[in-house]
Amino acid sequence: MFVPSHYREPDSSWMVDLIRGNPLALAVRNGGADDGPFATHLPVIPDPRMNGAWPDDLSGTTLLGHMNRANPHWRALRTGDVLLLVFTGPHAYVSPTVYDITPAAPTWNFTSVHVRGVVEKIDSLEETLGVVRKTALAFEADFGAGWDQSDSVDYFRKIVPAVGAFRLTVTGAEGMFKLSQEQSTEVRERVQKSFSGRECTRHRETAELMGRLPQPRD
């Protein structure tokens, strides 16, 4: 991913927060001339076995994901393959009317993290069940309403044979946080204010991130 220097994350915690807050990733793998490339949207969580802080480029961290075994992407995936996971965070259109200057051009503020890593396909049904359960527990804790999965474990066991789970060991990551940093302080404040006043959640979340940016030097 091409990331101009002024759009890079202030520190690695921004990438970690975006991944945790937006865990539905687009998994991309090059295929052959006849069958590729492959792209699948799938849920991803940090491996609970991971200890310690995430490195600045996230290298060495491990993530867990799963997809339908009937997916041609799964059948083409091999242990040792390199996979790209694309996480998309808050984003919003910027109208030139907000700038209050002429000439001006529209743009799109957006946030994204691209994670590269090496795949380890999980063969064991019990370990695959563990990935499914851990994923459900993580998302229920972060986004749910306290659902107790204990009465559904037998149902999980019935569907797990159709699930393909994998572990990804991260080799590197890049974050792009395009939040009007190239504009003057006055224009940035106008953009942030316009986003924060919208009913759309995406706009308000983008405004919140803009507010977290270090104060620029104009």
N, CA, C and O of each residue as an XYZ file, in Angstrom:
872
protein
N       0.851     -1.185      0.000
C       0.000      0.000      0.000
C       0.887      1.235      0.000
O       1.809      1.348      0.807
N       0.602      2.160     -0.911
C       1.343      3.412     -0.951
C       0.805      4.345      0.130
O      -0.375      4.698      0.122
N       1.675      4.744      1.062
C       1.261      5.599      2.168
C       2.171      6.829      2.209
O       3.312      6.725      2.657
N       1.692      7.991      1.750
C       2.502      9.215      1.897
C       2.839      9.446      3.361
O       2.063      9.093      4.249
N       3.995     10.037      3.606
C       4.503     10.153      4.972
C       3.537     10.857      5.919
O       3.450     10.492      7.091
N       2.803     11.872      5.424
C       1.924     12.611      6.333
C       0.635     11.858      6.655
O      -0.152     12.313      7.485
N       0.408     10.707      6.007
C      -0.773      9.894      6.303
C      -0.443      8.662      7.146
O      -1.312      7.824      7.385
N       0.794      8.550      7.591
C       1.147      7.391      8.413
C       0.610      7.557      9.831
O       0.427      8.673     10.316
N       0.361      6.426     10.482
C      -0.207      6.444     11.835
C       0.761      7.092     12.806
O       1.972      6.908     12.680
N       0.253      7.850     13.778
C       1.132      8.467     14.779
C       1.944      7.448     15.564
O       3.099      7.706     15.903
N       1.356      6.294     15.857
C       2.089      5.193     16.494
C       1.320      3.912     16.215
O       0.190      3.954     15.727
N       1.937      2.761     16.527
C       1.358      1.469     16.149
C       0.028      1.189     16.821
O      -0.738      0.356     16.336
N      -0.268      1.862     17.925
C      -1.542      1.615     18.619
C      -2.722      1.954     17.719
O      -3.803      1.386     17.874
N      -2.524      2.881     16.775
C      -3.600      3.217     15.845
C      -3.962      2.015     14.980
O      -5.141      1.759     14.736
N      -2.961      1.283     14.518
C      -3.246      0.095     13.702
C      -3.923     -0.983     14.537
O      -4.879     -1.614     14.087
N      -3.429     -1.192     15.749
C      -4.022     -2.210     16.623
C      -5.479     -1.867     16.926
O      -6.347     -2.738     16.868
N      -5.747     -0.611     17.246
C      -7.116     -0.193     17.555
C      -8.035     -0.381     16.352
O      -9.180     -0.808     16.502
N      -7.526     -0.059     15.148
C      -8.365     -0.206     13.956
C      -8.687     -1.671     13.701
O      -9.825     -2.002     13.368
N      -7.707     -2.550     13.850
C      -7.945     -3.981     13.640
C      -8.952     -4.519     14.652
O      -9.865     -5.261     14.288
N      -8.792     -4.150     15.912
C      -9.711     -4.639     16.939
C     -11.117     -4.075     16.761
O     -12.105     -4.768     17.003
N     -11.204     -2.820     16.339
C     -12.510     -2.186     16.191
C     -13.207     -2.483     14.886
O     -14.406     -2.240     14.753
N     -12.460     -3.014     13.904
C     -13.023     -3.308     12.572
C     -12.505     -4.665     12.109
O     -11.732     -4.740     11.154
N     -12.927     -5.745     12.785
C     -12.296     -7.055     12.593
C     -12.758     -7.838     11.370
O     -12.278     -8.949     11.144
N     -13.679     -7.289     10.573
C     -14.068     -7.979      9.343
C     -13.060     -7.595      8.267
O     -13.111     -6.491      7.725
N     -12.152     -8.506      7.962
C     -11.057     -8.225      7.033
C     -11.369     -8.768      5.651
O     -12.179     -9.682      5.492
N     -10.716     -8.193      4.660
C     -10.724     -8.752      3.310
C      -9.414     -9.502      3.149
O      -8.344     -8.893      3.139
N      -9.492    -10.827      3.022
C      -8.306    -11.660      2.847
C      -8.045    -11.827      1.359
O      -8.931    -12.236      0.609
N      -6.825    -11.508      0.932
C      -6.483    -11.517     -0.491
C      -5.265    -12.398     -0.722
O      -4.276    -12.330      0.009
N      -5.360    -13.228     -1.757
C      -4.249    -14.111     -2.125
C      -4.151    -14.170     -3.635
O      -5.159    -14.302     -4.329
N      -2.930    -14.070     -4.139
C      -2.731    -14.238     -5.574
C      -3.033    -15.676     -5.958
O      -2.664    -16.605     -5.240
N      -3.691    -15.860     -7.067
C      -3.917    -17.194     -7.606
C      -3.216    -17.322     -8.943
O      -2.423    -16.462     -9.326
N      -3.510    -18.390     -9.641
C      -2.942    -18.574    -10.964
C      -3.690    -17.746    -11.992
O      -4.650    -17.045    -11.672
N      -3.238    -17.838    -13.222
C      -3.856    -17.066    -14.296
C      -5.311    -17.463    -14.512
O      -6.114    -16.654    -14.976
N      -5.649    -18.698    -14.180
C      -7.007    -19.187    -14.435
C      -7.956    -19.016    -13.257
O      -9.169    -18.934    -13.448
N      -7.415    -18.963    -12.032
C      -8.321    -18.973    -10.879
C      -8.134    -17.810     -9.913
O      -8.895    -17.693     -8.952
N      -7.154    -16.954    -10.134
C      -6.907    -15.897     -9.155
C      -7.247    -14.531     -9.686
O      -7.620    -14.384    -10.850
N      -7.119    -13.514     -8.826
C      -6.815    -13.612     -7.393
C      -8.051    -13.991     -6.583
O      -9.176    -13.926     -7.078
N      -7.826    -14.391     -5.325
C      -8.905    -14.734     -4.408
C      -9.084    -13.613     -3.387
O      -8.107    -13.029     -2.919
N     -10.337    -13.317     -3.045
C     -10.630    -12.314     -2.014
C     -11.852    -12.762     -1.236
O     -12.894    -13.065     -1.817
N     -11.718    -12.803      0.089
C     -12.810    -13.263      0.949
C     -12.922    -12.357      2.169
O     -11.923    -12.074      2.829
N     -14.132    -11.902      2.468
C     -14.382    -11.168      3.704
C     -14.545    -12.181      4.838
O     -15.331    -13.123      4.739
N     -13.789    -11.970      5.915
C     -13.868    -12.921      7.020
C     -13.495    -12.244      8.338
O     -12.769    -11.250      8.351
N     -14.003    -12.797      9.454
C     -13.693    -12.227     10.767
C     -12.316    -12.660     11.246
O     -11.909    -13.803     11.040
N     -11.606    -11.748     11.882
C     -10.251    -12.016     12.358
C     -10.116    -11.522     13.791
O     -10.597    -10.441     14.131
N      -9.458    -12.322     14.630
C      -9.189    -11.909     16.012
C      -7.716    -12.122     16.330
O      -7.065    -12.955     15.700
N      -7.178    -11.382     17.300
C      -5.821    -11.692     17.777
C      -5.815    -13.078     18.417
O      -6.775    -13.459     19.087
N      -4.754    -13.819     18.216
C      -4.620    -15.136     18.833
C      -4.530    -14.959     20.347
O      -3.614    -14.291     20.826
N      -5.463    -15.547     21.119
C      -5.413    -15.397     22.579
C      -4.112    -15.897     23.199
O      -3.781    -15.521     24.324
N      -3.363    -16.749     22.473
C      -2.103    -17.266     23.011
C      -0.984    -16.226     22.931
O       0.083    -16.414     23.516
N      -1.227    -15.135     22.210
C      -0.201    -14.124     22.012
C       0.039    -13.371     23.311
O      -0.904    -12.960     23.988
N       1.303    -13.197     23.648
C       1.667    -12.503     24.881
C       2.433    -11.221     24.559
O       3.110    -11.125     23.535
N       2.315    -10.254     25.439
C       3.105     -9.041     25.305
C       2.488     -8.023     24.367
O       1.408     -8.234     23.815
N       3.198     -6.908     24.195
C       2.728     -5.801     23.367
C       2.936     -6.119     21.891
O       3.805     -6.911     21.525
N       2.121     -5.486     21.052
C       2.278     -5.641     19.614
C       3.488     -4.816     19.161
O       3.615     -3.660     19.566
N       4.380     -5.375     18.333
C       5.507     -4.599     17.799
C       4.998     -3.465     16.907
O       3.842     -3.465     16.484
N       5.877     -2.501     16.627
C       5.474     -1.337     15.849
C       4.904     -1.710     14.487
O       3.920     -1.112     14.050
N       5.508     -2.695     13.801
C       4.989     -3.100     12.496
C       4.145     -4.371     12.598
O       3.825     -5.000     11.589
N       3.786     -4.741     13.842
C       2.946     -5.899     14.168
C       3.614     -7.228     13.823
O       2.992     -8.276     13.998
N       4.859     -7.223     13.338
C       5.504     -8.468     12.930
C       5.660     -9.415     14.118
O       6.000     -9.002     15.227
N       5.403    -10.699     13.854
C       5.497    -11.718     14.885
C       4.203    -11.965     15.626
O       4.064    -12.984     16.302
N       3.243    -11.047     15.513
C       1.951    -11.277     16.147
C       1.184    -12.335     15.362
O       1.458    -12.567     14.184
N       0.236    -12.966     16.015
C      -0.554    -14.004     15.346
C      -2.034    -13.663     15.415
O      -2.535    -13.186     16.433
N      -2.723    -13.920     14.306
C      -4.148    -13.659     14.182
C      -4.849    -14.951     13.798
O      -4.253    -15.829     13.173
N      -6.118    -15.063     14.173
C      -6.925    -16.237     13.839
C      -8.075    -15.825     12.931
O      -8.709    -14.792     13.147
N      -8.339    -16.643     11.909
C      -9.453    -16.386     11.010
C     -10.087    -17.689     10.565
O      -9.526    -18.766     10.770
N     -11.249    -17.587      9.960
C     -11.893    -18.790      9.426
C     -12.822    -18.429      8.273
O     -13.315    -17.306      8.176
N     -13.048    -19.412      7.403
C     -13.940    -19.232      6.265
C     -14.607    -20.565      5.939
O     -14.272    -21.595      6.525
N     -15.539    -20.539      5.016
C     -16.251    -21.751      4.597
C     -15.315    -22.653      3.794
O     -14.645    -22.194      2.870
N     -15.272    -23.938      4.152
C     -14.420    -24.878      3.424
C     -14.853    -25.055      1.971
O     -14.048    -25.464      1.134
N     -16.120    -24.752      1.660
C     -16.593    -24.863      0.279
C     -16.081    -23.722     -0.585
O     -16.205    -23.769     -1.809
N     -15.508    -22.699      0.035
C     -14.972    -21.551     -0.684
C     -13.739    -21.982     -1.486
O     -12.815    -22.550     -0.904
N     -13.694    -21.732     -2.797
C     -12.499    -22.076     -3.579
C     -11.222    -21.450     -3.022
O     -10.127    -21.982     -3.204
N     -11.376    -20.316     -2.343
C     -10.232    -19.656     -1.709
C      -9.594    -20.590     -0.684
O      -8.369    -20.696     -0.618
N     -10.421    -21.268      0.116
C      -9.902    -22.190      1.127
C      -9.188    -23.366      0.479
O      -8.115    -23.769      0.928
N      -9.780    -23.915     -0.572
C      -9.170    -25.067     -1.234
C      -7.830    -24.699     -1.875
O      -6.932    -25.536     -1.968
N      -7.699    -23.445     -2.318
C      -6.457    -23.011     -2.954
C      -5.390    -22.615     -1.937
O      -4.207    -22.544     -2.269
N      -5.809    -22.359     -0.701
C      -4.885    -21.874      0.327
C      -4.023    -23.016      0.848
O      -4.514    -24.120      1.084
N      -2.736    -22.741      1.025
C      -1.804    -23.743      1.529
C      -1.041    -23.177      2.715
O      -0.762    -21.979      2.779
N      -0.705    -24.060      3.657
C       0.179    -23.640      4.746
C       1.487    -23.134      4.154
O       2.085    -23.784      3.297
N       1.924    -21.971      4.619
C       3.124    -21.350      4.080
C       2.836    -20.255      3.075
O       3.729    -19.483      2.724
N       1.573    -20.176      2.598
C       1.204    -19.102      1.673
C       1.245    -17.746      2.372
O       1.059    -17.645      3.585
N       1.489    -16.725      1.589
C       1.414    -15.354      2.094
C       0.009    -14.827      1.828
O      -0.506    -14.938      0.716
N      -0.600    -14.256      2.853
C      -1.956    -13.727      2.759
C      -1.934    -12.257      3.160
O      -1.207    -11.853      4.067
N      -2.741    -11.474      2.469
C      -2.914    -10.065      2.817
C      -4.284     -9.881      3.436
O      -5.292    -10.278      2.851
N      -4.328     -9.279      4.622
C      -5.584     -8.952      5.277
C      -5.754     -7.434      5.253
O      -4.883     -6.695      5.712
N      -6.880     -6.983      4.716
C      -7.157     -5.556      4.614
C      -8.281     -5.208      5.589
O      -9.396     -5.715      5.474
N      -7.972     -4.343      6.543
C      -8.942     -3.874      7.527
C      -9.291     -2.420      7.198
O      -8.402     -1.586      7.026
N     -10.580     -2.125      7.113
C     -11.027     -0.773      6.779
C     -11.713     -0.144      7.976
O     -12.616     -0.735      8.568
N     -11.275      1.070      8.332
C     -11.850      1.786      9.456
C     -12.761      2.908      9.004
O     -13.242      2.890      7.871
N     -13.009      3.883      9.860
C     -13.906      4.996      9.529
C     -13.444      5.731      8.272
O     -12.248      5.892      8.028
N     -14.442      6.179      7.466
C     -14.130      6.910      6.239
C     -15.323      7.780      5.874
O     -16.454      7.498      6.268
N     -15.058      8.840      5.116
C     -16.142      9.763      4.775
C     -15.723     10.676      3.622
O     -14.551     11.026      3.487
N     -16.686     11.049      2.808
C     -16.466     11.954      1.682
C     -16.305     13.388      2.183
O     -17.033     13.838      3.068
N     -15.339     14.093      1.600
C     -15.103     15.494      1.941
C     -15.535     16.357      0.759
O     -14.914     16.317     -0.303
N     -16.586     17.127      0.942
C     -17.067     18.027     -0.111
C     -16.259     19.323     -0.102
O     -15.941     19.837      0.970
N     -15.917     19.865     -1.282
C     -15.192     21.133     -1.337
C     -15.944     22.291     -0.678
O     -15.341     23.305     -0.326
N     -17.254     22.141     -0.512
C     -18.019     23.212      0.130
C     -17.558     23.437      1.571
O     -17.720     24.528      2.117
N     -16.983     22.398      2.181
C     -16.515     22.508      3.562
C     -15.275     23.401      3.651
O     -15.072     24.099      4.645
N     -14.455     23.370      2.609
C     -13.201     24.125      2.639
C     -13.429     25.637      2.690
O     -12.668     26.371      3.319
N     -14.490     26.087      2.018
C     -14.785     27.523      1.930
C     -13.642     28.284      1.252
O     -13.378     29.441      1.579
N     -12.973     27.630      0.311
C     -11.931     28.273     -0.485
C     -12.081     27.811     -1.932
O     -12.644     26.748     -2.196
N     -11.577     28.612     -2.862
C     -11.594     28.275     -4.275
C     -10.225     28.622     -4.862
O      -9.677     29.675     -4.536
N      -9.658     27.765     -5.721
C     -10.206     26.482     -6.161
C     -10.030     25.400     -5.099
O      -9.225     25.541     -4.179
N     -10.788     24.328     -5.240
C     -10.709     23.197     -4.311
C     -11.133     21.934     -5.043
O     -11.751     22.002     -6.105
N     -10.806     20.804     -4.485
C     -11.181     19.522     -5.085
C     -11.733     18.601     -4.004
O     -11.266     18.634     -2.865
N     -12.725     17.778     -4.350
C     -13.256     16.823     -3.360
C     -12.249     15.718     -3.088
O     -11.335     15.486     -3.880
N     -12.421     15.049     -1.978
C     -11.572     13.911     -1.649
C     -12.342     12.989     -0.707
O     -13.505     13.229     -0.381
N     -11.672     11.951     -0.292
C     -12.285     10.994      0.640
C     -11.299     10.759      1.771
O     -10.178     10.311      1.527
N     -11.692     11.050      2.992
C     -10.879     10.701      4.148
C     -11.154      9.243      4.498
O     -12.306      8.811      4.532
N     -10.098      8.494      4.756
C     -10.312      7.074      5.069
C      -9.179      6.550      5.938
O      -8.121      7.168      6.056
N      -9.430      5.398      6.541
C      -8.448      4.727      7.381
C      -8.405      3.257      7.017
O      -9.447      2.635      6.806
N      -7.205      2.696      6.942
C      -7.057      1.299      6.544
C      -5.741      0.749      7.059
O      -4.761      1.479      7.204
N      -5.732     -0.544      7.335
C      -4.501     -1.239      7.712
C      -4.373     -2.480      6.839
O      -5.309     -3.273      6.733
N      -3.211     -2.642      6.216
C      -2.897     -3.829      5.427
C      -1.904     -4.683      6.208
O      -0.816     -4.227      6.557
N      -2.291     -5.917      6.474
C      -1.458     -6.842      7.242
C      -1.026     -7.995      6.333
O      -1.861     -8.645      5.705
N       0.268     -8.238      6.269
C       0.801     -9.365      5.509
C       1.282    -10.433      6.481
O       1.819    -10.125      7.545
N       1.083    -11.696      6.099
C       1.542    -12.750      6.985
C       1.555    -14.107      6.321
O       1.099    -14.270      5.189
N       2.086    -15.078      7.042
C       2.210    -16.452      6.560
C       1.125    -17.306      7.199
O       0.896    -17.245      8.408
N       0.468    -18.093      6.377
C      -0.689    -18.891      6.804
C      -0.275    -20.255      7.356
O       0.612    -20.922      6.824
N      -0.939    -20.641      8.428
C      -0.873    -22.020      8.917
C      -2.305    -22.537      8.965
O      -3.089    -22.119      9.817
N      -2.648    -23.442      8.056
C      -4.000    -24.009      8.064
C      -4.143    -24.952      9.254
O      -3.229    -25.714      9.568
N      -5.293    -24.893      9.909
C      -5.562    -25.702     11.092
C      -6.362    -26.928     10.675
O      -7.471    -26.803     10.155
N      -5.804    -28.105     10.901
C      -6.440    -29.348     10.458
C      -7.370    -29.953     11.499
O      -8.381    -30.565     11.152
N      -7.033    -29.785     12.777
C      -7.789    -30.418     13.851
C      -9.189    -29.806     13.986
O      -9.344    -28.585     14.029
N     -10.206    -30.680     14.053
C     -11.578    -30.198     14.258
C     -11.720    -29.533     15.618
O     -12.430    -28.536     15.751
N     -11.047    -30.078     16.634
C     -11.143    -29.495     17.969
C     -10.513    -28.104     18.002
O     -11.043    -27.192     18.636
N      -9.383    -27.947     17.317
C      -8.750    -26.632     17.290
C      -9.573    -25.655     16.460
O      -9.656    -24.470     16.783
N     -10.181    -26.161     15.383
C     -11.068    -25.314     14.583
C     -12.267    -24.864     15.416
O     -12.670    -23.702     15.362
N     -12.835    -25.800     16.191
C     -13.918    -25.441     17.098
C     -13.452    -24.364     18.067
O     -14.198    -23.435     18.376
N     -12.223    -24.488     18.545
C     -11.685    -23.487     19.455
C     -11.601    -22.116     18.814
O     -11.891    -21.112     19.465
N     -11.207    -22.055     17.540
C     -11.135    -20.770     16.838
C     -12.531    -20.156     16.732
O     -12.709    -18.962     16.975
N     -13.520    -20.979     16.367
C     -14.894    -20.481     16.243
C     -15.400    -19.964     17.593
O     -15.994    -18.888     17.660
N     -15.171    -20.714     18.651
C     -15.638    -20.306     19.971
C     -14.929    -19.031     20.449
O     -15.566    -18.119     20.977
N     -13.614    -18.979     20.258
C     -12.865    -17.787     20.679
C     -13.300    -16.557     19.902
O     -13.376    -15.459     20.454
N     -13.588    -16.743     18.612
C     -14.050    -15.622     17.784
C     -15.391    -15.113     18.292
O     -15.600    -13.907     18.425
N     -16.306    -16.055     18.579
C     -17.618    -15.654     19.090
C     -17.497    -14.961     20.442
O     -18.169    -13.960     20.688
N     -16.647    -15.485     21.314
C     -16.444    -14.865     22.624
C     -15.885    -13.451     22.495
O     -16.333    -12.534     23.183
N     -14.901    -13.280     21.606
C     -14.270    -11.970     21.438
C     -15.270    -10.946     20.907
O     -15.331     -9.820     21.401
N     -16.047    -11.333     19.907
C     -16.971    -10.380     19.305
C     -18.166    -10.100     20.208
O     -18.688     -8.986     20.222
N     -18.596    -11.101     20.956
C     -19.703    -10.864     21.883
C     -19.270     -9.892     22.979
O     -20.050     -9.046     23.416
N     -18.009    -10.026     23.420
C     -17.509     -9.127     24.452
C     -17.385     -7.697     23.937
O     -17.667     -6.742     24.662
N     -16.964     -7.555     22.685
C     -16.718     -6.218     22.135
C     -17.957     -5.572     21.524
O     -18.129     -4.355     21.603
N     -18.818     -6.384     20.916
C     -19.918     -5.815     20.136
C     -21.300     -6.367     20.489
O     -22.311     -5.858     20.005
N     -21.351     -7.398     21.323
C     -22.620     -8.072     21.573
C     -23.344     -7.578     22.816
O     -23.123     -6.467     23.299
N     -24.226     -8.457     23.321
C     -25.065     -8.092     24.458
C     -25.023     -9.144     25.562
O     -25.997     -9.349     26.287
N     -23.853     -9.814     25.673
C     -23.690    -10.768     26.761
C     -24.216    -12.155     26.483
O     -24.525    -12.896     27.417
N     -24.329    -12.532     25.190
C     -24.824    -13.859     24.844
C     -23.909    -14.942     25.401
O     -22.686    -14.845     25.297
N     -24.508    -15.977     25.996
C     -23.775    -17.119     26.555
C     -23.818    -18.250     25.526
O     -24.889    -18.762     25.198
N     -22.647    -18.632     25.023
C     -22.596    -19.635     23.957
C     -22.644    -21.070     24.470
O     -22.696    -22.005     23.671
N     -22.629    -21.262     25.779
C     -22.486    -22.615     26.326
C     -23.575    -23.571     25.845
O     -23.310    -24.758     25.659
N     -24.801    -23.070     25.641
C     -25.886    -23.941     25.181
C     -25.833    -24.195     23.679
O     -26.650    -24.951     23.152
N     -24.886    -23.575     22.984
C     -24.791    -23.728     21.527
C     -23.551    -24.487     21.087
O     -23.299    -24.608     19.888
N     -22.774    -24.999     22.031
C     -21.526    -25.674     21.678
C     -21.795    -26.920     20.837
O     -21.057    -27.190     19.889
N     -22.834    -27.679     21.164
C     -23.153    -28.869     20.369
C     -23.512    -28.472     18.944
O     -23.167    -29.182     18.000
N     -24.202    -27.347     18.776
C     -24.513    -26.856     17.437
C     -23.228    -26.453     16.710
O     -23.070    -26.716     15.518
N     -22.318    -25.815     17.438
C     -21.017    -25.459     16.857
C     -20.322    -26.713     16.327
O     -19.757    -26.706     15.233
N     -20.370    -27.785     17.112
C     -19.698    -29.019     16.697
C     -20.281    -29.561     15.391
O     -19.558    -30.157     14.593
N     -21.567    -29.361     15.168
C     -22.201    -29.846     13.940
C     -21.742    -29.067     12.715
O     -21.614    -29.633     11.630
N     -21.489    -27.758     12.885
C     -21.144    -26.940     11.725
C     -19.640    -26.821     11.490
O     -19.210    -26.407     10.413
N     -18.841    -27.182     12.492
C     -17.390    -27.009     12.387
C     -16.752    -27.802     11.234
O     -15.787    -27.311     10.649
N     -17.242    -29.008     10.876
C     -16.628    -29.698      9.738
C     -16.674    -28.895      8.433
O     -15.906    -29.172      7.511
N     -17.557    -27.916      8.351
C     -17.648    -27.078      7.148
C     -16.819    -25.808      7.263
O     -16.847    -24.960      6.371
N     -16.074    -25.676      8.372
C     -15.311    -24.456      8.621
C     -13.816    -24.722      8.439
O     -13.281    -25.725      8.912
N     -13.165    -23.801      7.743
C     -11.714    -23.863      7.594
C     -11.082    -22.754      8.418
O     -11.321    -21.576      8.153
N     -10.283    -23.110      9.409
C      -9.656    -22.109     10.276
C      -8.164    -22.034      9.982
O      -7.554    -23.002      9.527
N      -7.589    -20.861     10.253
C      -6.153    -20.695     10.020
C      -5.565    -19.722     11.027
O      -6.266    -18.909     11.629
N      -4.252    -19.833     11.188
C      -3.480    -18.901     12.009
C      -2.555    -18.137     11.074
O      -1.917    -18.732     10.206
N      -2.480    -16.830     11.244
C      -1.616    -15.999     10.418
C      -0.526    -15.396     11.289
O      -0.814    -14.706     12.266
N       0.718    -15.658     10.934
C       1.848    -15.021     11.613
C       2.238    -13.788     10.813
O       2.665    -13.891      9.663
N       2.089    -12.636     11.425
C       2.279    -11.371     10.718
C       3.755    -11.129     10.426
O       4.608    -11.283     11.299
N       4.041    -10.746      9.176
C       5.404    -10.394      8.785
C       5.569     -8.883      8.631
O       6.693     -8.387      8.550
N       4.470     -8.158      8.591
C       4.541     -6.703      8.487
C       3.173     -6.104      8.273
O       2.241     -6.794      7.859
N       3.049     -4.816      8.554
C       1.761     -4.133      8.392
C       2.005     -2.666      8.074
O       3.021     -2.089      8.460
N       1.056     -2.081      7.365
C       1.103     -0.662      7.039
C      -0.258     -0.049      7.314
O      -1.287     -0.646      7.001
N      -0.266      1.132      7.896
C      -1.514      1.834      8.151
C      -1.587      3.112      7.341
O      -0.593      3.820      7.176
N      -2.786      3.398      6.835
C      -3.034      4.656      6.116
C      -4.176      5.367      6.837
O      -5.302      4.872      6.898
N      -3.855      6.539      7.382
C      -4.844      7.330      8.112
C      -4.919      8.700      7.427
O      -4.293      9.670      7.855
N      -5.701      8.740      6.356
C      -5.835      9.952      5.532
C      -6.949     10.813      6.125
O      -8.132     10.578      5.878
N      -6.552     11.810      6.907
C      -7.512     12.584      7.698
C      -7.289     14.088      7.545
O      -7.338     14.844      8.515
N      -7.044     14.497      6.305
C      -6.883     15.925      5.969
C      -5.608     16.539      6.538
O      -5.536     17.754      6.722
N      -4.586     15.697      6.821
C      -3.350     16.244      7.384
C      -2.653     17.210      6.434
O      -1.876     18.054      6.880
N      -2.915     17.103      5.128
C      -2.246     17.975      4.167
C      -2.848     19.377      4.110
O      -2.297     20.271      3.467
N      -3.982     19.562      4.785
C      -4.670     20.847      4.766
C      -4.206     21.743      5.925
O      -3.563     21.286      6.870
N      -4.549     23.013      5.822
C      -4.238     23.945      6.904
C      -5.066     23.595      8.139
O      -6.061     22.876      8.050
N      -4.640     24.116      9.290
C      -5.374     23.871     10.532
C      -6.815     24.324     10.406
O      -7.723     23.625     10.856
N      -7.039     25.468      9.809
C      -8.394     26.007      9.668
C      -9.279     25.077      8.851
O     -10.424     24.822      9.226
N      -8.761     24.572      7.739
C      -9.545     23.677      6.888
C      -9.788     22.347      7.594
O     -10.897     21.814      7.544
N      -8.761     21.806      8.251
C      -8.934     20.547      8.980
C     -10.037     20.675     10.027
O     -10.861     19.774     10.184
N     -10.046     21.786     10.733
C     -11.071     21.984     11.759
C     -12.462     22.067     11.133
O     -13.431     21.572     11.709
N     -12.567     22.692      9.954
C     -13.870     22.745      9.271
C     -14.348     21.342      8.889
O     -15.516     20.997      9.068
N     -13.418     20.542      8.360
C     -13.774     19.171      7.957
C     -14.217     18.364      9.169
O     -15.244     17.686      9.130
N     -13.440     18.437     10.247
C     -13.778     17.688     11.456
C     -15.135     18.114     12.002
O     -15.942     17.268     12.389
N     -15.390     19.411     12.035
C     -16.666     19.914     12.547
C     -17.825     19.456     11.678
O     -18.889     19.107     12.188
N     -17.620     19.455     10.361
C     -18.700     19.022      9.469
C     -19.016     17.549      9.668
O     -20.178     17.149      9.600
N     -17.971     16.723      9.918
C     -18.192     15.299     10.147
C     -18.881     15.053     11.490
O     -19.794     14.233     11.582
N     -18.448     15.751     12.513
C     -18.999     15.504     13.856
C     -20.462     15.900     13.952
O     -21.180     15.401     14.819
N     -20.917     16.790     13.075
C     -22.308     17.215     13.110
C     -23.249     16.358     12.293
O     -24.447     16.636     12.245
N     -22.735     15.319     11.647
C     -23.567     14.449     10.816
C     -24.199     13.344     11.652
O     -23.665     12.953     12.690
N     -25.346     12.846     11.186
C     -25.997     11.732     11.877
C     -25.301     10.406     11.578
O     -25.391      9.464     12.366
N     -24.617     10.332     10.458
C     -23.942      9.103     10.033
C     -22.821      8.736     11.011
O     -21.962      9.562     11.318
N     -22.839      7.497     11.492
C     -21.831      7.037     12.441
C     -20.431      7.088     11.842
O     -19.474      7.448     12.528
N     -20.306      6.728     10.557
C     -18.991      6.759      9.919
C     -18.371      8.144      9.979
O     -17.185      8.286     10.276
N     -19.175      9.172      9.696
C     -18.663     10.534      9.737
C     -18.209     10.911     11.153
O     -17.142     11.497     11.333
N     -19.023     10.571     12.146
C     -18.668     10.938     13.516
C     -17.410     10.204     13.983
O     -16.583     10.780     14.691
N     -17.261      8.928     13.589
C     -16.060      8.178     13.968
C     -14.827      8.758     13.276
O     -13.746      8.798     13.864
N     -14.985      9.206     12.031
C     -13.872      9.838     11.330
C     -13.483     11.138     12.025
O     -12.299     11.441     12.169
N     -14.478     11.899     12.452
C     -14.213     13.149     13.183
C     -13.473     12.857     14.483
O     -12.564     13.596     14.860
N     -13.857     11.785     15.168
C     -13.206     11.439     16.433
C     -11.725     11.124     16.210
O     -10.874     11.533     17.000
N     -11.422     10.396     15.132
C     -10.032     10.085     14.824
C      -9.259     11.349     14.470
O      -8.103     11.503     14.864
N      -9.890     12.248     13.732
C      -9.233     13.498     13.391
C      -8.874     14.270     14.658
O      -7.837     14.930     14.718
N      -9.728     14.184     15.658
C      -9.478     14.857     16.918
C      -8.329     14.259     17.704
O      -7.749     14.929     18.559
N      -7.992     13.009     17.428
C      -6.885     12.341     18.121
C      -5.525     12.617     17.490
O      -4.492     12.314     18.085
N      -5.521     13.183     16.303
C      -4.252     13.424     15.622
C      -3.404     14.428     16.397
O      -3.938     15.365     16.990
N      -2.093     14.238     16.394
C      -1.208     15.246     17.012
C      -1.419     16.595     16.344
O      -1.711     16.655     15.149
N      -1.277     17.662     17.088
C      -1.463     19.000     16.531
C      -0.405     19.273     15.477
O       0.790     19.190     15.759
N      -0.839     19.602     14.250
C       0.114     19.827     13.163
C       0.790     21.172     13.269
O       0.339     22.070     13.980
N       1.881     21.287     12.544
C       2.570     22.569     12.441
C       2.321     23.140     11.048
O       2.845     22.616     10.065
N       1.549     24.179     10.956
C       1.242     24.765      9.648
C       2.407     25.621      9.151
O       2.331     26.196      8.065
